[in-house]
Structure formats: structure tokens, C-alpha cells
């Protein structure tokens, strides 16, 4: 599938929500008070759960990612808020049903 993305010269097309999810996961990983498994499998499961529950936020320009306009900035903040609501739910789901 990734070959088709290259064929259509769409390597810059990116779901910015992924970066936002991992930004918040990283904050949790570095928080000594948060109690959850920090293995690769559990972290990826948490990310997948959250990404399936928040709206995708695609960008196809490095300029838009680095200097977003007002509309895109507002959408980033909206997705960031949703992630902060969904991440504790995902963490609890993975804690109760881990895959290892």
C-alpha cells in the first residue's frame, strides 16, 4: 500500500492527529505517577484506540504543519482536546485487556 502513496507523490500527506496522540502518550510515559504498561505493544494499542476515536486531521504541506493558519490551528486544538479525553479511556482498556 505504501508503494501507491509514493506512486502518487503523496509522501507529504500526513495525519497530524498521529503526532498529537504520540505527543500526549509521551507526556504520560514521562509522568512517574501514571500507572500503565509502557511496552511498545501497549503504547501502540493505546495510540490505535485513540486514533480510531478522534477525527483524522490531514495535512499535505510541510508549511501547513509548521505554520498552520488560524483555521488549521483551531482544528489542531479541537483534536488535541479530544485526544486528552480519549487517552485515559484507552489506557484503561489496554490495562484491562493487554495483548502480552
JOZIGI-V141061 format. One record per residue. N is the residue number from 1. RES is the residue in one letter. PHI is phi as a letter, one per 40 degrees, with the letter a starting at -180 (* if undefined). OMEGA is omega in whole degrees, 0 to 359 (* if undefined). NEAR is the number of other ideal C-beta (glycine too) atoms within 10 Angstrom. Layout:
BEGIN
N,RES,PHI,OMEGA,NEAR
N,RES,PHI,OMEGA,NEAR
END
This chain:
BEGIN
1,X,*,181,4
2,X,c,178,7
3,X,c,178,7
4,X,c,177,8
5,X,c,178,12
6,X,c,180,9
7,X,d,182,8
8,X,c,177,9
9,X,f,183,8
10,X,b,181,11
11,X,c,180,10
12,X,c,179,13
13,X,c,186,12
14,X,a,174,17
15,X,c,183,16
16,X,c,179,18
17,X,d,178,21
18,X,d,179,14
19,X,c,180,13
20,X,c,178,21
21,X,c,182,24
22,X,c,174,18
23,X,c,181,11
24,X,c,176,17
25,X,c,179,20
26,X,d,178,11
27,X,c,178,12
28,X,c,180,16
29,X,d,183,13
30,X,c,177,9
31,X,c,183,10
32,X,c,182,6
33,X,c,182,5
34,X,c,183,12
35,X,b,176,8
36,X,a,180,18
37,X,c,182,15
38,X,b,179,11
39,X,c,183,12
40,X,d,182,9
41,X,c,181,12
42,X,c,179,18
43,X,c,178,19
44,X,c,177,14
45,X,c,178,20
46,X,d,180,27
47,X,c,181,19
48,X,c,180,13
49,X,c,181,18
50,X,c,182,26
51,X,c,177,19
52,X,c,183,9
53,X,b,179,14
54,X,b,179,21
55,X,c,174,12
56,X,c,181,10
57,X,b,187,18
58,X,c,174,11
59,X,b,178,18
60,X,b,182,11
61,X,b,177,13
62,X,c,179,10
63,X,c,180,10
64,X,c,179,15
65,X,c,185,15
66,X,c,180,8
67,X,b,184,10
68,X,c,176,16
69,X,c,183,10
70,X,d,182,7
71,X,c,181,8
72,X,c,177,16
73,X,c,179,11
74,X,c,178,11
75,X,c,177,16
76,X,c,181,18
77,X,c,178,11
78,X,c,179,13
79,X,c,178,19
80,X,d,179,16
81,X,c,179,11
82,X,c,179,16
83,X,c,181,22
84,X,c,176,13
85,X,c,185,11
86,X,c,184,19
87,X,c,177,21
88,X,c,178,14
89,X,c,180,13
90,X,c,180,23
91,X,c,179,22
92,X,c,179,12
93,X,c,181,13
94,X,c,178,21
95,X,d,182,13
96,X,c,186,7
97,X,b,183,8
98,X,c,184,13
99,X,b,176,9
100,X,b,*,8
END
